Amino acid sequence: MKKSLVSLILAGIMAISFTACSNNGGSSESSASSSASSQIEDRLGNKVDVPDSIKTIISTSPANTEILVGLGLKDKIIAADTYSADAGIDASKATLDIQNLNLEQIISLKPDAVFVDEINTDGASDPYSSLKDAGIKVFYIPSANSLQSIKDNIKFIAGYTQTDEKGAELIKNIDDTIDKIKKTTEKAAQKKKVYFEISQGYSFGKDTFLNEIIELAGGENIFAGQSGWIAVTDESIISANPDVIITNVSYDGYDYKEILSRPGWDAINAVKNKNVIQVPLNPTSRASQNIVEGMTAIAKAINPDLYE
C-alpha cells in the first residue's frame, strides 16, 4: 500500500522530461482562425507550429489532464491515464496504463496531440518514435519543480491549443493566490519548522514546488537542506523537532492521526501540541492550476490563526 501510494503521489508531482514542445506566445482563444504557419517556442527554445485546430487529445498524466480541463478542453480528451479518472474527465476515458502505455492503442485512436511527461519515458531514448512515425504530435511536459514552472506548463499548453486567454486566467489566479498568501504571511510572528509527509518515510527538500509553498506560507521545511524527493528517517524528524506536521497521505482506511501515536514522536513539538494537519492530496501533489487550493490549505496549516 505504501509503495503504491508513493507511486501515485510522485506520479502526480514528478514530471521530468528531455524535451518540451509547446510554449505560449501565440493567439488567443478567440483567434482560432490563425494559420498553421504561426509558431511558438517551447521552454528549450524549439519552434513548433500551432495548428488551425485540435479536435482530439490524449493525456498521460493527471497534472496535464487537469491543465487541459482547466483550459476548457475536457471534451477533446479522448483518452488519459488511469490516475486521471478524478481529474475532471469522463472516468471511462481514463484507461491508459501510465507505466506501460499501449502505443498501438494510442495510434489507433488517431489523436491530434499527445501530452506526456517523464513518468512515461526512460530518459535515455524516445519511446514515442512510433507515434511520431504515425504522424501524431507528441509533447513532452518538463519538470514542474516550482510554481513558475507550473505556470510555464500551463502557458505553453495553452499556446499550442490556442486557449491563451483561458491560460492567462489560470495563471493570474495562481499569482493572485501567491500575493494573498504573501501579504497574510507578513503578519506571522515567526517562522515555524515544518515536516511534510507524502508517505511514511518520504518527504522532500528544496527544488520542489511544495518546499516553495512552505516558505511562501511562512514555514521552514526541516529538510530544505536536501534536494528533491527524499526518503527520511524517524530519527531525523524527531531530531529536527518540527512545530507543524503536514501530511497529504490519503487512502481508504487511513487515519492521519496515527502520526500522534508513533513511537518516539511524542517528543516532537507538533505532536505535543497536536499540530498535525492533513491537506488534500491532489491539489498538493499535481502540478496544475489546482495548486491554488493546495497552497491555501498548506498556508492555513502552518499559520491557522492568520486565516480565522
C-alpha positions as CSV (number, residue, x, y, z in Angstrom):
1,M,0.0,0.0,0.0
2,K,2.8,2.4,0.9
3,K,4.7,1.7,-2.2
4,S,1.7,2.2,-4.5
5,L,0.8,5.4,-2.6
6,V,4.3,6.8,-3.2
7,S,3.9,6.0,-6.9
8,L,0.6,7.8,-7.1
9,I,1.9,10.9,-5.3
10,L,5.1,11.1,-7.2
11,A,3.3,10.4,-10.5
12,G,1.3,13.5,-9.8
13,I,4.2,15.5,-8.6
14,M,7.3,14.5,-10.6
15,A,7.3,15.2,-14.4
16,I,10.9,15.4,-15.7
17,S,11.5,15.2,-19.4
18,F,14.1,15.7,-22.0
19,T,12.1,17.9,-24.4
20,A,9.0,20.1,-24.2
21,C,7.1,21.0,-27.2
22,S,4.9,24.0,-26.6
23,N,5.1,27.4,-25.0
24,N,2.6,30.2,-25.1
25,G,3.2,33.3,-27.1
26,G,0.6,33.0,-29.7
27,S,-3.0,33.6,-30.5
28,S,-5.9,33.9,-28.1
29,E,-8.9,31.5,-27.8
30,S,-10.9,33.8,-30.0
31,S,-8.4,33.7,-32.8
32,A,-8.9,30.1,-33.8
33,S,-8.6,31.0,-37.4
34,S,-4.8,31.8,-37.2
35,S,-2.8,30.0,-39.8
36,A,-0.9,26.7,-39.1
37,S,2.2,28.6,-40.0
38,S,2.2,30.5,-36.7
39,Q,4.8,29.3,-34.3
40,I,5.6,29.3,-30.6
41,E,8.7,28.3,-28.7
42,D,8.9,25.5,-26.2
43,R,10.8,26.1,-23.0
44,L,14.0,24.9,-24.6
45,G,13.6,27.4,-27.5
46,N,12.5,24.9,-30.1
47,K,10.0,26.2,-32.6
48,V,6.7,24.4,-33.1
49,D,3.9,25.0,-35.5
50,V,0.5,25.9,-34.0
51,P,-2.3,24.0,-35.9
52,D,-5.5,25.7,-37.0
53,S,-7.5,23.5,-34.7
54,I,-7.1,20.5,-32.4
55,K,-10.0,18.0,-32.2
56,T,-8.6,15.1,-30.2
57,I,-6.1,15.0,-27.3
58,I,-4.6,12.2,-25.2
59,S,-3.0,13.0,-21.8
60,T,-0.8,10.5,-19.9
61,S,-0.5,12.3,-16.6
62,P,-3.1,13.6,-14.2
63,A,-1.4,17.0,-13.9
64,N,-1.5,17.5,-17.7
65,T,-5.1,16.3,-17.7
66,E,-6.1,18.9,-15.1
67,I,-4.4,21.6,-17.1
68,L,-6.3,20.6,-20.2
69,V,-9.6,20.5,-18.4
70,G,-8.9,23.9,-16.9
71,L,-8.3,25.3,-20.4
72,G,-11.8,24.1,-21.4
73,L,-10.6,21.2,-23.4
74,K,-12.3,18.4,-21.5
75,D,-14.4,17.3,-24.4
76,K,-11.4,17.0,-26.7
77,I,-9.7,14.5,-24.4
78,I,-10.4,11.0,-25.9
79,A,-8.1,9.0,-23.6
80,A,-6.0,9.5,-20.5
81,D,-4.0,7.6,-17.9
82,T,-5.9,5.8,-15.1
83,Y,-4.8,8.3,-12.5
84,S,-6.7,11.0,-14.4
85,A,-10.1,9.4,-13.6
86,D,-10.6,12.0,-10.9
87,A,-9.1,14.9,-12.9
88,G,-12.3,16.2,-14.3
89,I,-12.9,14.0,-17.3
90,D,-15.2,11.1,-18.1
91,A,-13.7,8.4,-16.0
92,S,-14.4,5.8,-18.7
93,K,-11.7,7.5,-20.8
94,A,-9.0,7.0,-18.1
95,T,-7.8,3.6,-19.3
96,L,-4.1,4.1,-20.2
97,D,-1.5,2.3,-18.0
98,I,0.8,5.2,-17.0
99,Q,3.8,2.9,-16.6
100,N,3.2,0.7,-19.6
101,L,1.5,2.6,-22.3
102,N,0.0,0.7,-25.2
103,L,1.3,2.7,-28.2
104,E,-0.7,0.7,-30.7
105,Q,-3.9,1.7,-28.8
106,I,-2.9,5.3,-28.9
107,I,-2.1,5.1,-32.6
108,S,-5.5,3.5,-33.3
109,L,-7.2,6.5,-31.6
110,K,-5.5,8.9,-34.1
111,P,-5.2,11.8,-31.7
112,D,-4.1,15.3,-32.9
113,A,-1.8,15.7,-29.9
114,V,-0.4,13.6,-27.0
115,F,0.9,15.2,-23.9
116,V,3.4,13.1,-21.9
117,D,6.0,13.6,-19.2
118,E,8.9,11.9,-17.5
119,I,6.9,9.1,-15.8
120,N,6.2,7.8,-19.3
121,T,9.9,7.9,-20.5
122,D,13.1,6.2,-19.7
123,G,15.1,9.5,-20.0
124,A,17.6,8.0,-22.4
125,S,15.7,7.3,-25.7
126,D,12.4,8.3,-27.2
127,P,9.8,5.7,-26.5
128,Y,7.3,7.5,-28.7
129,S,9.0,7.4,-32.0
130,S,6.3,5.1,-33.4
131,L,3.7,7.7,-32.6
132,K,5.7,10.3,-34.4
133,D,6.2,8.0,-37.3
134,A,2.4,7.7,-37.4
135,G,2.1,11.5,-37.8
136,I,1.0,12.1,-34.2
137,K,2.2,15.2,-32.4
138,V,3.9,14.2,-29.1
139,F,4.7,16.9,-26.5
140,Y,6.9,16.4,-23.5
141,I,5.9,18.4,-20.5
142,P,9.0,19.4,-18.5
143,S,9.5,19.1,-14.7
144,A,7.3,21.3,-12.6
145,N,9.7,21.9,-9.7
146,S,8.5,25.4,-8.9
147,L,5.3,27.5,-9.1
148,Q,6.8,29.3,-12.0
149,S,7.3,26.0,-13.9
150,I,3.7,25.1,-13.3
151,K,2.7,28.4,-14.8
152,D,5.1,27.8,-17.7
153,N,3.4,24.4,-18.4
154,I,0.0,26.0,-18.4
155,K,1.3,28.7,-20.7
156,F,2.8,26.5,-23.4
157,I,-0.1,24.0,-23.4
158,A,-2.5,27.0,-23.8
159,G,-0.3,28.4,-26.5
160,Y,-0.4,25.2,-28.6
161,T,-4.1,24.6,-28.1
162,Q,-4.9,28.2,-28.8
163,T,-6.5,28.7,-25.4
164,D,-4.2,31.5,-24.4
165,E,-6.9,33.7,-22.9
166,K,-8.1,30.9,-20.5
167,G,-4.5,30.0,-19.7
168,A,-3.8,33.6,-18.7
169,E,-6.8,33.4,-16.3
170,L,-5.5,30.3,-14.7
171,I,-2.0,31.8,-14.3
172,K,-3.5,35.0,-12.8
173,N,-5.4,33.0,-10.3
174,I,-2.1,31.4,-9.2
175,D,-0.4,34.8,-9.0
176,D,-3.3,36.3,-7.0
177,T,-3.2,33.4,-4.5
178,I,0.6,33.8,-4.1
179,D,0.2,37.6,-3.4
180,K,-2.6,36.9,-0.9
181,I,-0.5,34.4,1.0
182,K,2.5,36.6,1.0
183,K,0.5,39.5,2.5
184,T,-1.0,37.2,5.1
185,T,2.4,35.7,6.0
186,E,3.8,39.1,6.7
187,K,1.6,39.1,9.9
188,A,3.2,35.9,11.2
189,A,5.2,36.4,14.4
190,Q,7.9,33.9,13.5
191,K,8.7,31.1,11.1
192,K,7.6,27.6,12.0
193,K,9.5,24.5,11.4
194,V,7.5,22.1,9.1
195,Y,7.7,18.4,8.3
196,F,5.6,17.5,5.3
197,E,4.9,13.8,4.8
198,I,4.0,12.5,1.3
199,S,4.1,8.9,2.6
200,Q,5.5,7.5,5.8
201,G,9.3,7.7,5.4
202,Y,9.1,10.1,2.4
203,S,9.3,13.9,2.1
204,F,11.1,16.5,0.0
205,G,13.7,19.2,0.2
206,K,14.4,22.3,-1.9
207,D,13.9,22.4,-5.7
208,T,10.3,21.3,-5.3
209,F,7.1,23.4,-5.5
210,L,5.9,22.1,-2.2
211,N,9.1,23.5,-0.5
212,E,8.5,26.8,-2.2
213,I,4.9,26.9,-0.9
214,I,6.0,26.1,2.7
215,E,8.4,29.1,2.6
216,L,5.8,31.3,0.9
217,A,3.4,30.4,3.7
218,G,5.9,31.4,6.5
219,G,7.3,28.0,7.2
220,E,10.7,26.4,7.2
221,N,10.9,22.9,5.7
222,I,13.0,20.8,8.1
223,F,14.6,19.0,5.0
224,A,15.3,22.2,3.0
225,G,19.0,21.3,3.2
226,Q,18.4,18.4,0.9
227,S,17.0,18.4,-2.7
228,G,14.1,16.9,-4.5
229,W,12.0,14.0,-3.3
230,I,13.7,12.1,-0.5
231,A,13.5,9.2,2.0
232,V,13.6,10.2,5.6
233,T,14.0,8.5,9.0
234,D,12.1,8.9,12.2
235,E,15.3,9.9,13.9
236,S,15.9,12.8,11.5
237,I,12.3,14.1,12.0
238,I,12.4,13.8,15.8
239,S,15.8,15.5,15.9
240,A,14.5,18.4,13.8
241,N,11.6,18.8,16.1
242,P,9.1,20.5,13.7
243,D,6.4,22.8,15.0
244,V,3.9,21.6,12.4
245,I,3.5,18.3,10.7
246,I,1.5,18.3,7.4
247,T,0.5,15.2,5.5
248,N,-1.3,14.7,2.2
249,V,-1.4,10.9,2.6
250,S,-4.9,9.8,1.8
251,Y,-6.3,6.3,1.0
252,D,-9.2,4.2,2.2
253,G,-8.9,3.3,5.8
254,Y,-6.0,5.7,6.6
255,D,-6.3,7.9,9.7
256,Y,-3.6,10.6,9.7
257,K,-3.9,10.9,13.5
258,E,-1.8,7.7,13.7
259,I,1.1,10.1,13.5
260,L,0.3,11.3,17.0
261,S,1.0,7.8,18.4
262,R,4.2,6.8,16.6
263,P,6.9,5.6,18.9
264,G,9.2,8.4,20.0
265,W,7.3,11.1,18.2
266,D,5.8,12.3,21.5
267,A,9.0,14.4,21.9
268,I,8.1,16.5,18.8
269,N,6.5,19.9,19.4
270,A,4.0,19.4,16.7
271,V,2.8,16.1,18.3
272,K,2.8,17.6,21.8
273,N,0.6,20.5,20.6
274,K,-1.4,18.3,18.2
275,N,-0.3,20.5,15.3
276,V,-0.7,17.6,12.8
277,I,-2.8,18.5,9.8
278,Q,-4.0,16.6,6.8
279,V,-4.3,18.5,3.5
280,P,-6.0,17.4,0.3
281,L,-3.8,15.0,-1.8
282,N,-4.5,16.0,-5.4
283,P,-4.2,19.8,-5.0
284,T,-0.8,19.4,-3.2
285,S,0.7,16.8,-5.5
286,R,-0.4,17.6,-9.0
287,A,1.4,20.4,-10.9
288,S,-1.7,22.2,-12.3
289,Q,-3.7,25.3,-11.7
290,N,-5.4,23.5,-8.9
291,I,-2.3,24.0,-6.8
292,V,-4.0,27.2,-5.6
293,E,-6.2,25.0,-3.3
294,G,-3.2,23.2,-2.0
295,M,-1.3,26.5,-1.4
296,T,-4.1,27.8,0.7
297,A,-4.5,24.6,2.7
298,I,-0.8,24.5,3.4
299,A,-0.7,28.2,4.5
300,K,-3.7,27.6,6.8
301,A,-2.0,24.5,8.3
302,I,1.2,26.5,9.1
303,N,-0.5,29.7,10.5
304,P,-4.2,28.9,11.2
305,D,-4.6,31.9,13.4
306,L,-3.9,34.2,10.4
307,Y,-6.8,32.7,8.5
308,E,-9.5,32.7,11.1
